[in-house]
Amino acid sequence: MTTPQEVLKLIQDQKIQMIDLKFIDTPGTWQHLTVYYNQIDESSFTDGVPFDGSSIRGWKGIEESDMTMVLDPNTAWIDPFMKEPTLSIICSIKEPRTGEWYNRCPRVIAQKAVDYLVSTGIGDTAFLGPEAEFFIFDDARFDQTANAGYYYVDSVEGRWNSGKDEGPNLAYKPRFKEGYFPVAPTDTFQDIRTEMLLTMAACGVPIEKQHHEVATGGQCELGFRFGKLVEAADWLMTYKYVIKNVAKKYGKTVTFMPKPLFGDNGSGMHTHQSIWKDGKPLFAGDKYAGLSQTALYYIGGILKHAPALLAITNPTTNSYKRLVPGYEAPVNLAYSQGNRSASVRIPLSGTNPKAKRLEFRCPDATSNPYLAFAAMLCAGLDGIKNQIDPGEPLDRNIYELSPEELAKVPSTPGSLDLALEALENDHAFLTDTGVFSEDFIQNWIEYKLVNEVKQLQLRPHPYEFYMYYDC
């Protein structure tokens, strides 16, 4: 679909009665409102469909709650999980009284980032390719009360199940950190992943591959082609929606939590990115690893602002349980063409300049992709505008560095509250552009501190009983 008229014709031709309007809240979860087809006309794609936004997380209060959802005709697809034929359309949010785009709508912020790129004259297109990993579990239970707290997850592939009475136990369980690419019967999720991938394609996502990931317990990844910034974020939200619903169909559950298992690799969202102008790539050149000076300055911006950036790209307390040494996690704020412990990697891409890109390895899929992609672009553009030198690459094995050498390599923040503190002290690269408002940044910091950081700090942890109960 490319025009409102084509969408309306599709609704008429296929006699679709239900239209599901999806939009994203501040933390990064899809919300939806389903309307009868006669509620949609051409004005829905410009003025929007009214709704009450007072209960949406991170948005304004009840006194300023009237909003409109503006439909994007390029995002229409038939929802494969609905009993009645239902057309799904992704929306951006406007304030109906002013007709202005809502400055707390993440999809609006993503579009502002693209507009800012064009306004700089540096480029006209930002391409991003996220690689979101996830776990498939057979059972997930958790609770926290005044006198109890626990979590429990289980997987048919869990290494911890080697001795479990499964009637019979057939023993094919990936060992910790050895889940990458085993064939069946060790890999039990081939058919599920294939259905996930093909369902994504039916929803308009340009698919590429699927495979098991490094961890035991059903860690997997599906791949789709890179896209323009807003488009890539739309595809990622569709990716998450499809994966969770296909898993449910098989009686399983999916989590994008970065670190649901102790002692094994976590789930990240390595994000490939490049800038183009007039149909030509700007990151290919004759510098380090075949990069251009523009690309190196972009890396300089990412590395300089990384501590603040992670408050948006790694926005949960659990994110920082993944960002620890020893699990291929990108804890070092450096760049390299081969070192996967560096936060920025330059993938091997052959001689085609169109394939030249960089990969920021810190983000995870608990992030809101519209905000994460916009923030990364702003950081990189700040590097280009101010010619920020990224320093020397880190091409040595990080585990062979002496303590003195390692001390010279900056590290990612150790917790969400430290990342939020960094964002408080360094966000001009986001707000001076007009992409993020000061209101949004302060609201984001307050929301995360009050609803996540402080909530975790207040509650005793089960492991604290193990360490301290007999003191």
C-alpha positions as CSV (number, residue, x, y, z in Angstrom):
1,M,0.0,0.0,0.0
2,T,1.3,3.5,-0.8
3,T,-1.8,5.8,-0.8
4,P,-4.9,6.1,1.3
5,Q,-7.0,5.5,-1.8
6,E,-5.3,2.1,-2.3
7,V,-5.9,1.1,1.3
8,L,-9.6,2.1,1.1
9,K,-9.9,0.1,-2.1
10,L,-8.4,-2.9,-0.4
11,I,-10.9,-2.7,2.4
12,Q,-13.7,-2.5,0.0
13,D,-12.5,-5.2,-2.4
14,Q,-11.8,-7.7,0.3
15,K,-14.8,-6.7,2.4
16,I,-12.7,-6.1,5.4
17,Q,-14.8,-5.0,8.4
18,M,-12.3,-4.5,11.2
19,I,-9.4,-2.0,11.1
20,D,-6.8,-2.4,13.8
21,L,-4.9,0.8,14.6
22,K,-1.6,0.3,16.3
23,F,0.7,2.9,17.9
24,I,3.6,2.7,20.4
25,D,3.7,4.0,23.9
26,T,6.8,5.7,25.4
27,P,8.5,2.5,26.9
28,G,8.1,0.7,23.6
29,T,5.0,-1.5,23.7
30,W,2.4,-1.5,20.9
31,Q,-1.1,-0.4,21.9
32,H,-4.2,-0.8,19.6
33,L,-7.7,0.3,18.9
34,T,-9.9,-1.6,16.6
35,V,-12.6,0.2,14.6
36,Y,-15.4,-0.7,12.2
37,Y,-14.4,0.0,8.6
38,N,-16.9,2.8,8.2
39,Q,-14.9,4.8,10.7
40,I,-12.0,5.2,8.2
41,D,-11.9,7.6,5.3
42,E,-9.3,9.7,3.6
43,S,-9.2,12.2,6.4
44,S,-8.0,9.4,8.7
45,F,-4.7,9.6,6.9
46,T,-4.2,13.3,7.5
47,D,-6.3,14.4,10.5
48,G,-6.4,11.0,12.3
49,V,-8.9,9.0,14.4
50,P,-9.6,10.5,17.9
51,F,-8.9,8.5,21.1
52,D,-8.3,9.1,24.8
53,G,-4.5,9.0,25.5
54,S,-4.7,9.6,29.3
55,S,-3.9,6.0,30.3
56,I,-0.9,5.6,27.9
57,R,2.4,5.1,29.8
58,G,4.6,8.2,29.7
59,W,2.0,10.5,28.1
60,K,0.2,13.5,29.3
61,G,-2.4,13.5,32.1
62,I,-6.2,13.4,31.8
63,E,-6.5,17.1,31.4
64,E,-4.6,16.9,28.1
65,S,-5.7,13.5,27.0
66,D,-7.4,14.0,23.6
67,M,-5.3,12.6,20.8
68,T,-5.7,11.5,17.2
69,M,-4.1,8.5,15.5
70,V,-2.9,9.4,12.0
71,L,-2.8,6.3,9.8
72,D,0.3,5.5,7.6
73,P,-0.9,3.8,4.4
74,N,2.5,2.3,3.9
75,T,2.1,0.0,7.0
76,A,-1.1,-1.8,6.1
77,W,-1.2,-5.6,6.3
78,I,-3.8,-8.3,7.1
79,D,-3.3,-9.5,10.6
80,P,-2.7,-13.3,10.5
81,F,-3.7,-13.8,14.1
82,M,-7.3,-12.5,14.0
83,K,-10.3,-14.7,13.5
84,E,-12.1,-12.1,11.4
85,P,-10.2,-10.5,8.5
86,T,-8.6,-7.5,10.1
87,L,-6.4,-4.8,8.5
88,S,-3.5,-3.7,10.7
89,I,-2.2,-0.1,10.2
90,I,0.5,1.7,12.2
91,C,-0.2,5.2,13.3
92,S,1.6,8.4,14.5
93,I,0.0,10.7,17.0
94,K,-1.2,14.3,16.6
95,E,-2.7,16.8,19.1
96,P,-6.1,17.6,17.7
97,R,-6.4,21.1,19.2
98,T,-3.3,22.4,17.5
99,G,-2.9,20.0,14.6
100,E,0.8,19.5,15.7
101,W,2.5,16.2,15.9
102,Y,2.7,15.0,19.5
103,N,6.2,15.5,20.9
104,R,6.0,12.4,23.1
105,C,5.0,10.1,20.3
106,P,8.1,7.9,19.6
107,R,7.2,7.5,15.9
108,V,7.0,11.2,15.5
109,I,10.4,11.6,17.1
110,A,11.8,9.1,14.7
111,Q,10.5,11.0,11.7
112,K,12.0,14.2,13.2
113,A,15.4,12.5,13.3
114,V,15.1,11.8,9.5
115,D,14.0,15.4,8.9
116,Y,16.9,16.7,10.9
117,L,19.3,14.5,8.9
118,V,18.0,16.1,5.7
119,S,18.3,19.6,7.2
120,T,22.0,19.2,8.0
121,G,22.8,18.6,4.3
122,I,25.0,15.6,5.4
123,G,22.6,13.0,3.9
124,D,19.0,12.3,3.1
125,T,18.5,8.7,4.2
126,A,19.5,6.7,7.3
127,F,19.4,3.0,6.9
128,L,19.2,0.7,10.0
129,G,19.3,-3.0,10.4
130,P,18.5,-4.3,13.9
131,E,19.3,-7.9,14.9
132,A,17.0,-8.6,17.8
133,E,17.6,-11.9,19.8
134,F,15.1,-13.6,22.0
135,F,14.4,-16.7,24.1
136,I,11.6,-19.2,23.6
137,F,10.5,-20.8,26.9
138,D,8.0,-23.5,27.6
139,D,7.0,-22.0,31.0
140,A,7.5,-18.6,32.6
141,R,6.3,-17.7,36.1
142,F,7.2,-14.8,38.4
143,D,5.8,-12.7,41.2
144,Q,6.8,-10.2,43.9
145,T,4.8,-9.7,47.0
146,A,5.5,-8.3,50.5
147,N,6.8,-11.6,51.8
148,A,7.9,-13.5,48.6
149,G,9.6,-13.0,45.3
150,Y,10.6,-15.5,42.6
151,Y,11.0,-16.2,38.9
152,Y,11.0,-19.5,37.1
153,V,11.5,-20.2,33.4
154,D,11.9,-23.5,31.7
155,S,12.7,-24.7,28.2
156,V,12.8,-28.1,26.5
157,E,16.3,-27.1,25.4
158,G,17.5,-26.0,28.8
159,R,20.8,-27.4,29.8
160,W,19.6,-27.7,33.3
161,N,17.0,-30.3,32.1
162,S,19.6,-32.9,31.3
163,G,18.5,-35.0,34.3
164,K,14.8,-34.2,34.2
165,D,12.3,-37.0,33.9
166,E,10.7,-36.0,30.6
167,G,9.4,-39.6,29.9
168,P,11.8,-40.2,28.3
169,N,14.6,-37.6,28.4
170,L,16.3,-37.8,25.0
171,A,19.3,-35.8,26.2
172,Y,19.9,-33.4,23.3
173,K,20.4,-30.2,25.2
174,P,22.8,-27.4,24.1
175,R,25.5,-26.7,26.6
176,F,25.9,-23.2,28.0
177,K,27.3,-20.9,25.2
178,E,27.1,-23.7,22.6
179,G,23.7,-23.1,21.1
180,Y,25.0,-21.4,17.9
181,F,23.9,-23.3,14.8
182,P,23.4,-26.9,16.0
183,V,21.2,-29.0,13.7
184,A,18.2,-31.0,14.9
185,P,17.6,-32.8,17.2
186,T,19.6,-30.4,19.4
187,D,17.8,-27.5,17.7
188,T,14.2,-28.1,18.4
189,F,12.8,-24.8,17.1
190,Q,13.4,-25.0,13.3
191,D,9.7,-25.3,12.4
192,I,8.6,-22.6,14.8
193,R,11.2,-20.1,13.5
194,T,10.3,-20.9,9.9
195,E,6.7,-20.2,10.6
196,M,7.7,-17.0,12.4
197,L,9.8,-15.9,9.4
198,L,7.1,-16.7,6.7
199,T,4.4,-15.0,8.8
200,M,6.6,-11.9,9.0
201,A,6.9,-11.9,5.2
202,A,3.1,-12.1,4.9
203,C,3.0,-8.9,7.1
204,G,5.3,-7.1,4.7
205,V,8.6,-7.5,6.5
206,P,11.5,-8.3,4.0
207,I,12.8,-11.5,5.5
208,E,16.3,-13.0,5.2
209,K,17.2,-15.8,7.6
210,Q,16.5,-17.6,10.9
211,H,18.8,-19.5,13.3
212,H,19.5,-20.7,16.8
213,E,21.6,-18.4,18.9
214,V,24.5,-18.9,21.3
215,A,22.6,-19.5,24.6
216,T,20.9,-22.7,25.7
217,G,17.2,-22.5,26.6
218,G,15.9,-21.7,23.2
219,Q,17.7,-18.5,22.3
220,C,17.0,-17.6,18.6
221,E,17.2,-14.8,16.0
222,L,15.4,-14.0,12.8
223,G,16.8,-11.6,10.3
224,F,15.2,-9.1,8.0
225,R,16.7,-6.6,5.5
226,F,17.8,-3.2,6.6
227,G,15.4,-0.3,6.0
228,K,14.9,3.4,6.3
229,L,14.8,4.6,9.9
230,V,11.1,4.8,10.5
231,E,10.4,1.8,8.3
232,A,13.0,-0.3,10.1
233,A,11.4,0.5,13.5
234,D,7.9,-0.4,12.0
235,W,9.4,-3.8,10.9
236,L,10.9,-4.5,14.3
237,M,7.6,-3.9,16.0
238,T,6.0,-6.3,13.6
239,Y,8.8,-8.8,14.2
240,K,8.2,-8.8,17.9
241,Y,4.4,-9.1,17.4
242,V,4.7,-12.0,15.1
243,I,7.3,-13.9,17.1
244,K,5.3,-13.7,20.3
245,N,2.0,-14.7,18.7
246,V,3.5,-17.6,16.7
247,A,5.1,-18.9,19.9
248,K,1.8,-18.7,21.7
249,K,0.2,-20.8,18.9
250,Y,2.8,-23.5,19.7
251,G,2.1,-23.3,23.4
252,K,5.3,-21.5,24.1
253,T,6.3,-18.0,25.3
254,V,8.9,-15.5,24.1
255,T,10.9,-12.9,25.9
256,F,13.2,-10.2,24.6
257,M,14.6,-9.6,28.1
258,P,18.4,-9.1,27.7
259,K,19.4,-11.5,30.5
260,P,16.7,-14.0,31.6
261,L,19.3,-16.8,32.3
262,F,22.2,-16.6,34.8
263,G,25.5,-17.9,33.5
264,D,24.7,-17.9,29.7
265,N,24.7,-15.3,26.9
266,G,22.1,-12.6,26.9
267,S,20.0,-11.2,24.1
268,G,21.1,-8.0,22.3
269,M,20.0,-6.0,19.3
270,H,23.1,-5.3,17.3
271,T,22.1,-2.4,15.0
272,H,23.7,-1.9,11.6
273,Q,23.6,1.7,10.3
274,S,24.7,3.9,7.4
275,I,23.9,7.3,5.9
276,W,23.3,7.9,2.2
277,K,22.8,11.0,0.0
278,D,21.4,11.2,-3.5
279,G,21.4,7.5,-3.7
280,K,25.1,7.1,-2.8
281,P,26.5,5.6,0.4
282,L,28.6,7.9,2.6
283,F,30.3,5.4,4.8
284,A,32.7,3.7,2.3
285,G,36.2,5.1,1.9
286,D,39.9,4.5,2.2
287,K,40.3,4.9,5.9
288,Y,40.3,2.1,8.6
289,A,38.4,-1.0,7.6
290,G,37.3,0.6,4.3
291,L,35.4,3.4,6.1
292,S,35.2,7.0,5.1
293,Q,36.2,9.9,7.3
294,T,32.5,10.7,7.6
295,A,31.9,7.2,9.0
296,L,34.7,7.5,11.5
297,Y,33.3,10.8,12.8
298,Y,29.9,9.1,13.1
299,I,31.6,6.5,15.3
300,G,33.2,9.2,17.3
301,G,29.8,10.7,18.1
302,I,28.4,7.3,19.0
303,L,31.3,6.6,21.4
304,K,31.4,10.0,23.0
305,H,27.7,10.0,23.8
306,A,27.4,6.2,24.5
307,P,26.9,6.5,28.3
308,A,23.9,8.8,27.7
309,L,22.8,6.9,24.6
310,L,22.4,3.7,26.6
311,A,19.7,5.2,28.7
312,I,17.6,5.0,25.6
313,T,19.1,2.0,23.7
314,N,19.4,-0.2,26.8
315,P,16.5,1.2,28.9
316,T,15.9,-1.5,31.5
317,T,17.5,-2.5,34.8
318,N,17.9,-6.0,33.2
319,S,19.9,-4.5,30.3
320,Y,22.9,-4.1,32.4
321,K,23.0,-7.7,33.5
322,R,23.8,-8.4,29.9
323,L,26.5,-5.7,29.6
324,V,29.1,-7.6,31.6
325,P,32.5,-9.1,30.5
326,G,32.7,-12.7,29.4
327,Y,29.6,-13.2,27.3
328,E,30.5,-11.6,24.0
329,A,28.9,-8.5,25.4
330,P,30.0,-5.1,24.0
331,V,31.1,-3.5,27.2
332,N,34.1,-1.6,25.8
333,L,33.5,1.8,24.3
334,A,35.8,1.3,21.3
335,Y,35.5,0.3,17.7
336,S,37.0,-2.6,15.8
337,Q,36.6,-4.5,12.5
338,G,36.7,-7.8,14.3
339,N,36.5,-7.5,18.1
340,R,33.0,-8.4,19.2
341,S,33.6,-7.1,22.7
342,A,34.0,-3.6,21.2
343,S,30.7,-1.6,21.2
344,V,31.1,-0.6,17.5
345,R,32.1,-3.2,15.0
346,I,32.7,-2.8,11.2
347,P,31.4,-6.0,9.6
348,L,33.2,-7.5,6.6
349,S,31.2,-6.3,3.6
350,G,33.3,-7.1,0.5
351,T,34.1,-4.5,-2.1
352,N,30.6,-3.1,-2.6
353,P,30.5,0.4,-1.1
354,K,26.7,0.1,-0.7
355,A,27.3,-2.6,1.9
356,K,29.7,-0.6,4.0
357,R,28.2,0.1,7.4
358,L,28.9,0.1,11.1
359,E,27.3,-2.1,13.8
360,F,26.5,-0.6,17.2
361,R,26.4,-3.7,19.4
362,C,25.2,-2.3,22.8
363,P,21.4,-2.0,22.2
364,D,18.9,-4.6,23.2
365,A,15.3,-5.2,22.1
366,T,13.7,-3.9,25.3
367,S,14.4,-0.5,23.8
368,N,11.7,1.5,21.9
369,P,13.1,1.2,18.4
370,Y,11.8,4.6,17.2
371,L,13.6,6.3,20.1
372,A,16.7,4.2,19.9
373,F,17.2,4.6,16.2
374,A,16.6,8.4,16.4
375,A,19.0,8.8,19.3
376,M,21.8,6.8,17.6
377,L,21.4,8.9,14.4
378,C,21.6,12.1,16.5
379,A,24.8,10.9,18.2
380,G,26.4,10.0,15.0
381,L,25.4,13.2,13.3
382,D,26.9,15.1,16.2
383,G,30.1,13.3,15.6
384,I,30.1,14.3,11.9
385,K,29.2,17.9,12.6
386,N,31.9,18.4,15.2
387,Q,34.4,16.0,13.6
388,I,34.8,13.9,16.8
389,D,37.8,11.6,16.5
390,P,36.9,8.1,17.7
391,G,40.6,7.4,18.6
392,E,42.5,4.2,17.7
393,P,40.6,1.0,17.0
394,L,40.7,-1.9,19.5
395,D,41.8,-4.8,17.4
396,R,43.5,-6.8,20.1
397,N,41.8,-9.6,22.1
398,I,40.3,-7.7,25.0
399,Y,41.0,-10.6,27.3
400,E,44.7,-10.5,26.6
401,L,45.1,-6.8,27.6
402,S,46.9,-6.0,30.8
403,P,45.0,-4.3,33.7
404,E,46.8,-1.1,32.8
405,E,45.9,-1.3,29.1
406,L,42.3,-2.3,30.0
407,A,41.9,0.7,32.3
408,K,42.5,3.0,29.3
409,V,39.4,1.6,27.5
410,P,36.1,3.3,28.6
411,S,33.3,1.0,29.6
412,T,29.5,1.1,29.3
413,P,27.6,2.2,32.4
414,G,27.1,-0.5,35.0
415,S,23.4,0.2,35.7
416,L,20.4,2.0,34.4
417,D,20.6,4.7,37.0
418,L,24.1,5.5,35.9
419,A,23.0,5.7,32.3
420,L,20.1,8.0,33.2
421,E,22.6,10.2,35.1
422,A,24.7,10.4,32.0
423,L,21.7,11.3,29.9
424,E,20.8,14.1,32.4
425,N,24.3,15.5,32.0
426,D,24.6,14.9,28.2
427,H,21.5,15.3,26.0
428,A,22.2,18.5,24.0
429,F,23.0,16.3,21.1
430,L,19.4,15.1,21.2
431,T,17.6,18.4,22.1
432,D,19.6,21.0,20.2
433,T,18.6,19.2,17.0
434,G,14.8,19.6,17.7
435,V,14.4,15.9,17.5
436,F,13.9,15.3,21.2
437,S,12.3,18.0,23.4
438,E,13.6,18.8,26.8
439,D,10.1,17.8,28.1
440,F,10.6,14.4,26.6
441,I,14.1,13.8,28.1
442,Q,13.1,14.9,31.6
443,N,9.9,12.8,31.4
444,W,11.9,9.8,30.2
445,I,14.4,10.1,33.1
446,E,11.7,10.6,35.7
447,Y,9.6,7.7,34.4
448,K,12.5,5.3,34.4
449,L,13.7,6.3,37.8
450,V,10.3,6.2,39.5
451,N,8.8,3.2,37.8
452,E,11.8,1.0,37.3
453,V,15.1,1.9,39.1
454,K,13.5,2.8,42.4
455,Q,11.0,0.0,42.3
456,L,13.8,-2.6,42.0
457,Q,15.9,-0.8,44.7
458,L,13.0,-1.1,47.2
459,R,12.5,-4.9,46.9
460,P,14.7,-7.6,48.5
461,H,16.3,-10.0,45.9
462,P,16.1,-13.8,46.4
463,Y,19.9,-14.0,46.2
464,E,20.2,-11.5,49.1
465,F,18.6,-14.2,51.3
466,Y,21.3,-16.6,50.2
467,M,24.0,-14.2,51.1
468,Y,22.7,-12.5,54.2
469,Y,19.9,-14.4,55.9
470,D,22.2,-16.0,58.5
471,C,24.1,-12.8,59.3
